[in-house]
């Protein structure tokens, strides 16, 4: 029979009413609260990264292919949407690449292994960008016009169209324009309203009439206020380009984790030297830098919560030991070793931690599910890019938090149990 486990179980499930029971309940509550906060933090941070990344990638793709001089000149420089390298990009299903061998997080010098990407290229879509000025009878404002065709991901954009409908890609060129809610509010635009857009071509002002067909809102106000969407054929007409000429190609990947590998492959192995490839992370760095800061906040909060749990458990364990000094002296007198007695209190602490973990999971996952279904925690969309705190259930992260919390807390409780070695059986039994 495992004597330490047997005694610990009797102590843990004893129905005696004592001050120790209150301390144990406080310890369970502290662990439950700490764990629930850690779980909620992870789910919300992962939700933020997932929602905002999907907004950015869904609207602009993962990789942009443009002329190498496009960022050095205010003038639009077209590339061919049917260039010889396009089919090669579309056919990428996966890539093999060399990565350094790591041991305990450290790279081994000169040691590499061959690995492969999780996926490949999902699809491509051409676009035409040009700057313009929207004019109404009373207002005007600058805007970046994005021309798209039927290859544009129209399954994604309707999620953000708050008024109106998407563009119609029939044989006839659609004369509609989809503006952001920011632009619509600033310029007092309404559905069905006729507007005039002025662009420059060879220092000559060109005017085109449009009808507001839709209003979208992604929540990324910094970028919403810049972009309006029109039929790509209309944009080519404004720039006096041929049907094959576009500003660039947006590449959508199957897995975001392959972004840098595939971008490097395209730039070095596929596209010619006059063509430039750029990840959306580099094109819009402010959003992704903001997301990285959330990782720092997440780690800081996790560390603080685990420290709170450990301190509370150390306090509870010390009180348990002090209250059971007579039992410790009796066990020592009967021949039990210090380690056997210490294991009794470690087992007891394990029961407390496990109880706190169960309650913490029920509390954290319960609040998370409630937020997932009702969105009762709201946010300022202009500051956080979302109108509510998003929730993403990543079960791998949640399980790892549970395991780490249990092991980390138990390990730190080994030291307080050394108090057992200082308890003399003669003294404790003499004064009983």
LOFIGU-724066 format. One line per 5 residues: for each residue x, y, z of C-alpha. Coordinates in Angstrom, 2 decimals, always signed. Layout:
BEGIN
X Y Z; ...
END
This chain:
BEGIN
+0.00 +0.00 +0.00; +1.20 +3.51 -0.82; +1.12 +5.01 +2.68; +1.76 +8.69 +1.67; -1.02 +8.55 -0.91
-3.42 +6.87 +1.53; -2.82 +9.44 +4.29; -2.99 +12.35 +1.84; -6.35 +11.13 +0.56; -7.74 +10.87 +4.09
-6.58 +14.41 +4.86; -7.86 +15.85 +1.57; -11.34 +14.32 +1.87; -11.73 +14.74 +5.61; -15.01 +16.39 +6.58
-13.61 +18.06 +9.68; -14.32 +21.76 +9.93; -11.14 +23.63 +10.65; -9.26 +26.75 +9.74; -7.26 +24.63 +7.31
-10.37 +23.92 +5.23; -10.87 +27.64 +4.74; -7.26 +28.03 +3.63; -7.62 +25.09 +1.22; -10.74 +26.62 -0.32
-8.92 +29.94 -0.74; -6.02 +28.10 -2.43; -8.41 +26.29 -4.78; -10.13 +29.59 -5.58; -6.79 +31.30 -6.25
-5.65 +28.53 -8.62; -9.05 +28.48 -10.34; -9.03 +32.25 -10.81; -5.43 +32.30 -12.05; -6.01 +29.44 -14.50
-9.29 +30.88 -15.81; -7.56 +34.22 -16.47; -4.71 +32.44 -18.27; -7.16 +30.47 -20.43; -9.24 +33.57 -21.24
-6.11 +35.59 -22.03; -4.84 +32.94 -24.44; -8.23 +32.55 -26.14; -8.69 +36.32 -26.54; -5.13 +37.00 -27.78
-5.35 +34.09 -30.24; -8.77 +35.39 -31.27; -7.33 +38.84 -31.91; -4.50 +37.49 -34.02; -6.81 +35.21 -35.98
-9.56 +37.78 -36.64; -7.31 +40.70 -37.54; -4.95 +38.58 -39.63; -7.90 +37.08 -41.54; -9.23 +40.59 -42.19
-5.91 +41.81 -43.56; -5.13 +38.67 -45.54; -8.68 +38.31 -46.82; -8.70 +41.86 -48.14; -5.14 +42.12 -49.49
-3.83 +38.57 -49.81; -0.59 +37.19 -48.35; +1.99 +38.21 -50.97; +1.94 +41.05 -53.52; +3.69 +40.73 -56.87
+4.40 +44.11 -58.51; +6.96 +45.90 -60.65; +10.22 +46.42 -58.77; +9.97 +50.21 -59.19; +6.38 +50.58 -58.03
+7.36 +51.86 -54.57; +9.85 +54.38 -55.94; +7.52 +56.15 -58.30; +4.16 +57.88 -57.95; +3.27 +56.67 -61.43
+1.58 +53.30 -61.81; +3.79 +50.72 -63.54; +1.81 +47.79 -64.97; +2.80 +44.14 -65.13; +1.20 +41.36 -67.19
-1.44 +39.24 -65.45; -0.73 +36.41 -67.92; +3.08 +36.42 -67.56; +4.94 +33.15 -68.04; +5.67 +32.76 -64.30
+1.99 +32.93 -63.22; +1.14 +29.23 -63.95; +4.28 +28.16 -62.06; +3.11 +30.06 -58.99; -0.42 +28.63 -59.22
+0.99 +25.08 -59.33; +2.90 +25.34 -56.02; +1.44 +22.69 -53.71; +4.34 +22.59 -51.23; +8.04 +23.45 -51.04
+11.06 +21.74 -49.51; +13.61 +23.90 -47.75; +16.59 +23.68 -45.41; +16.22 +24.71 -41.79; +18.85 +24.72 -38.99
+18.83 +21.82 -36.53; +17.94 +23.05 -33.03; +18.54 +21.43 -29.65; +16.78 +23.00 -26.66; +16.13 +26.11 -28.76
+19.76 +26.55 -29.85; +20.90 +26.14 -33.46; +23.69 +23.66 -34.15; +26.34 +25.30 -36.34; +26.48 +23.79 -39.81
+23.68 +21.30 -39.15; +20.57 +21.50 -41.33; +17.57 +19.32 -42.03; +15.19 +19.20 -44.97; +11.57 +20.04 -44.22
+8.54 +21.06 -46.25; +5.85 +23.68 -46.07; +2.43 +22.88 -44.62; +0.73 +23.89 -47.86; +1.12 +25.85 -51.07
-0.59 +28.55 -53.09; -4.37 +28.68 -52.77; -5.17 +31.12 -55.57; -4.09 +34.32 -57.33; -6.04 +37.45 -58.10
-4.92 +40.50 -60.12; -5.62 +44.06 -59.02; -5.23 +47.60 -60.30; -4.45 +50.44 -57.91; -4.64 +54.13 -58.62
-4.98 +57.27 -56.54; -7.98 +59.51 -57.03; -10.09 +62.28 -55.56; -13.78 +61.67 -54.88; -15.91 +64.74 -55.55
-19.50 +65.41 -54.61; -21.47 +68.64 -54.76; -20.36 +69.57 -51.25; -17.36 +67.42 -50.32; -14.17 +65.91 -51.73
-11.50 +63.57 -50.41; -8.50 +61.50 -51.53; -8.83 +57.74 -51.89; -6.89 +54.74 -53.20; -8.96 +52.99 -55.85
-8.57 +49.23 -56.07; -9.81 +47.60 -59.24; -10.67 +43.89 -58.94; -12.16 +41.26 -61.24; -14.21 +38.09 -60.84
-11.21 +36.28 -59.31; -11.48 +38.50 -56.24; -12.54 +36.62 -53.10; -16.18 +37.75 -53.12; -17.02 +35.09 -50.54
-14.97 +37.07 -48.05; -15.89 +40.71 -48.72; -19.68 +40.37 -48.27; -19.00 +39.69 -44.59; -17.96 +43.33 -44.32
-20.45 +44.99 -46.65; -22.81 +46.76 -44.27; -24.96 +48.35 -46.99; -25.56 +47.58 -50.66; -24.25 +44.70 -52.75
-20.96 +43.52 -54.33; -20.02 +44.48 -57.88; -21.58 +42.61 -60.80; -19.08 +40.98 -63.19; -21.22 +40.38 -66.22
-20.16 +41.22 -69.79; -20.97 +44.86 -69.13; -18.49 +46.90 -67.09; -19.98 +47.70 -63.67; -20.04 +51.43 -63.04
-20.47 +50.97 -59.30; -18.02 +51.68 -56.50; -17.78 +50.20 -53.00; -16.52 +52.68 -50.41; -15.72 +52.23 -46.74
-18.05 +53.44 -44.01; -15.28 +55.87 -42.96; -15.23 +57.46 -46.42; -19.02 +57.42 -46.63; -19.33 +59.26 -43.31
-16.63 +61.79 -44.13; -18.03 +62.64 -47.56; -21.69 +62.07 -46.64; -22.15 +59.40 -49.31; -25.28 +57.29 -49.66
-26.23 +54.23 -51.69; -27.15 +55.09 -55.26; -25.43 +58.47 -55.11; -23.50 +59.55 -58.20; -19.95 +60.73 -57.57
-17.04 +61.87 -59.72; -13.50 +60.55 -59.33; -10.54 +62.50 -60.69; -7.23 +60.79 -61.45; -4.00 +61.90 -63.12
-2.51 +60.35 -66.22; +0.57 +61.96 -67.77; -0.16 +65.13 -65.74; -3.64 +65.25 -67.25; -6.74 +65.18 -65.04
-9.19 +62.45 -65.98; -12.75 +62.40 -64.62; -14.97 +59.34 -64.32; -18.50 +59.02 -62.92; -19.46 +56.25 -60.49
-22.49 +55.18 -58.47; -22.09 +54.16 -54.83; -23.14 +50.53 -54.92; -21.95 +49.34 -51.52; -20.44 +50.41 -48.22
-18.02 +48.14 -46.37; -16.43 +48.18 -42.92; -13.54 +45.88 -41.97; -12.87 +47.68 -38.69; -9.33 +48.55 -39.84
-10.09 +52.26 -39.93; -6.54 +53.25 -40.84; -6.88 +51.34 -44.12; -10.63 +51.54 -44.69; -10.38 +55.30 -45.12
-7.86 +54.81 -47.93; -9.45 +52.23 -50.20; -12.47 +52.05 -52.50; -13.26 +49.10 -54.80; -14.30 +49.28 -58.46
-14.45 +47.00 -61.50; -10.89 +46.33 -62.68; -11.88 +46.98 -66.29; -13.00 +50.46 -65.25; -9.67 +51.05 -63.50
-7.76 +49.91 -66.60; -9.86 +52.27 -68.68; -9.03 +55.16 -66.34; -5.30 +54.42 -66.61; -5.56 +53.72 -70.36
-4.12 +50.25 -69.90; -4.67 +47.11 -71.95; -6.80 +44.25 -70.64; -3.66 +42.28 -69.72; -2.04 +45.11 -67.73
-2.50 +45.21 -63.95; -0.79 +46.86 -60.99; +0.02 +43.52 -59.39; -1.00 +40.03 -58.37; -2.20 +39.06 -54.91
-1.10 +35.58 -53.82; -3.23 +33.69 -51.28; -1.61 +30.82 -49.39; -3.14 +27.75 -47.80; -1.15 +28.18 -44.55
+0.03 +31.52 -43.14; +3.06 +29.87 -41.49; +4.55 +29.33 -44.97; +4.46 +33.05 -45.80; +8.17 +33.91 -45.57
+9.37 +30.66 -47.15; +7.11 +30.92 -50.21; +7.76 +34.66 -50.61; +11.53 +34.07 -50.59; +11.15 +31.23 -53.10
+9.04 +33.36 -55.45; +11.46 +36.28 -55.33; +14.63 +34.24 -55.78; +13.51 +31.35 -57.96; +10.36 +32.23 -59.91
+9.78 +35.88 -60.83; +12.20 +37.80 -63.09; +14.49 +40.51 -61.73; +12.16 +43.34 -62.78; +9.38 +41.92 -60.57
+9.19 +42.38 -56.80; +7.42 +40.22 -54.23; +6.43 +41.54 -50.81; +4.61 +39.97 -47.89; +1.60 +41.78 -46.51
+3.40 +41.88 -43.12; +5.98 +44.23 -44.65; +3.40 +46.18 -46.62; +1.27 +46.99 -43.55; +3.74 +46.58 -40.65
+1.88 +48.62 -38.03; -0.93 +46.08 -37.57; +1.43 +43.12 -37.24; +3.74 +44.98 -34.86; +0.67 +45.71 -32.74
-0.20 +41.99 -32.75; +3.34 +41.13 -31.60; +2.89 +43.48 -28.65; -0.15 +41.43 -27.64; +2.11 +38.38 -27.35
+4.23 +40.26 -24.82; +1.13 +41.20 -22.84; -0.06 +37.60 -22.93; +3.25 +36.21 -21.63; +3.44 +38.82 -18.88
-0.08 +38.04 -17.67; +0.55 +34.28 -17.76; +3.69 +34.65 -15.64; +1.91 +36.88 -13.13; -0.99 +34.47 -12.76
+1.24 +31.43 -12.26; +3.20 +33.35 -9.59; -0.07 +34.18 -7.80; -1.08 +30.51 -7.88; +2.32 +29.34 -6.56
+2.38 +31.88 -3.70; -1.12 +30.89 -2.59; -0.27 +27.19 -2.72; +2.95 +27.70 -0.72; +0.95 +29.53 +1.95
-1.69 +26.81 +2.08; +0.92 +24.05 +2.23; +2.81 +25.68 +5.10; -0.43 +26.00 +7.08; -1.26 +22.33 +6.37
+2.17 +21.27 +7.66; +1.96 +23.42 +10.79; -1.52 +22.13 +11.63; -0.40 +18.50 +11.24; +2.76 +18.70 +13.38
+1.42 +16.07 +15.82; +0.70 +13.71 +12.92; +4.20 +14.34 +11.53; +5.78 +13.59 +14.92; +3.73 +10.40 +15.29
+4.66 +9.17 +11.80; +8.33 +9.86 +12.47; +8.10 +7.97 +15.76; +6.61 +5.01 +13.88; +9.56 +4.98 +11.49
+8.40 +7.04 +8.49; +11.16 +8.91 +6.65; +11.12 +12.64 +5.99; +10.60 +12.02 +2.26; +7.57 +9.79 +2.91
+5.97 +12.48 +5.06; +6.83 +15.20 +2.55; +5.12 +13.13 -0.14; +1.93 +13.14 +1.94; +1.77 +16.92 +1.70
+2.78 +16.94 -1.97; -0.04 +14.50 -2.75; -2.39 +16.69 -0.72; -1.22 +19.75 -2.65; -1.80 +17.82 -5.87
-5.45 +17.26 -4.91; -5.85 +20.98 -4.19; -4.20 +22.01 -7.49; -6.24 +19.47 -9.46; -9.47 +20.74 -7.89
-8.47 +24.32 -8.73; -7.66 +23.32 -12.31; -11.09 +21.71 -12.78; -12.88 +24.78 -11.43; -10.59 +27.09 -13.42
-11.33 +25.27 -16.67; -15.06 +25.34 -16.07; -14.88 +29.07 -15.27; -12.50 +30.08 -18.07; -14.07 +27.97 -20.81
-17.56 +28.91 -19.62; -16.89 +32.65 -19.83; -15.10 +32.10 -23.14; -18.06 +30.24 -24.62; -20.44 +32.92 -23.35
-18.33 +35.62 -25.01; -18.06 +33.52 -28.20; -21.85 +33.25 -28.49; -23.03 +36.62 -27.13; -20.08 +39.05 -27.58
-21.00 +40.70 -24.28; -17.46 +42.14 -23.90; -17.39 +45.03 -26.38; -14.42 +47.11 -27.58; -13.73 +50.42 -29.25
-13.37 +49.34 -32.88; -11.31 +52.40 -33.83; -8.63 +51.42 -31.28; -8.75 +47.60 -31.37; -9.90 +46.97 -34.99
-12.76 +44.85 -33.59; -16.08 +45.73 -31.97; -15.89 +42.86 -29.47; -13.29 +40.65 -27.79; -12.85 +37.63 -30.10
-12.48 +34.09 -28.79; -10.49 +31.30 -30.43; -10.55 +27.84 -28.83; -7.06 +26.46 -29.46; -7.24 +23.25 -27.48
-3.53 +22.54 -27.77; -2.69 +25.83 -26.01; -5.37 +25.27 -23.35; -4.09 +21.75 -22.57; -0.49 +23.00 -22.39
-1.52 +25.75 -19.95; -3.19 +23.14 -17.71; -0.17 +20.83 -17.77; +2.30 +23.67 -17.21; +0.24 +25.10 -14.35
+0.07 +21.74 -12.55; +3.73 +20.76 -12.99; +5.15 +24.24 -12.32; +3.15 +24.63 -9.10; +4.01 +21.14 -7.77
+7.73 +21.65 -8.45; +7.77 +24.90 -6.51; +6.02 +23.20 -3.56; +8.88 +20.76 -3.01; +10.93 +23.39 -1.17
+8.32 +24.29 +1.51; +7.97 +20.61 +2.43; +11.53 +20.74 +3.82; +9.86 +22.22 +6.91; +8.94 +18.62 +7.78
+12.60 +17.76 +8.41; +12.79 +20.37 +11.19; +9.90 +18.92 +13.17; +11.11 +16.80 +16.12; +8.87 +13.83 +17.06
+9.91 +14.08 +20.71; +8.85 +17.71 +21.06; +5.56 +17.32 +19.20; +4.47 +14.23 +21.16; +5.59 +15.65 +24.50
+3.31 +18.69 +24.28; +0.29 +16.92 +22.84
END
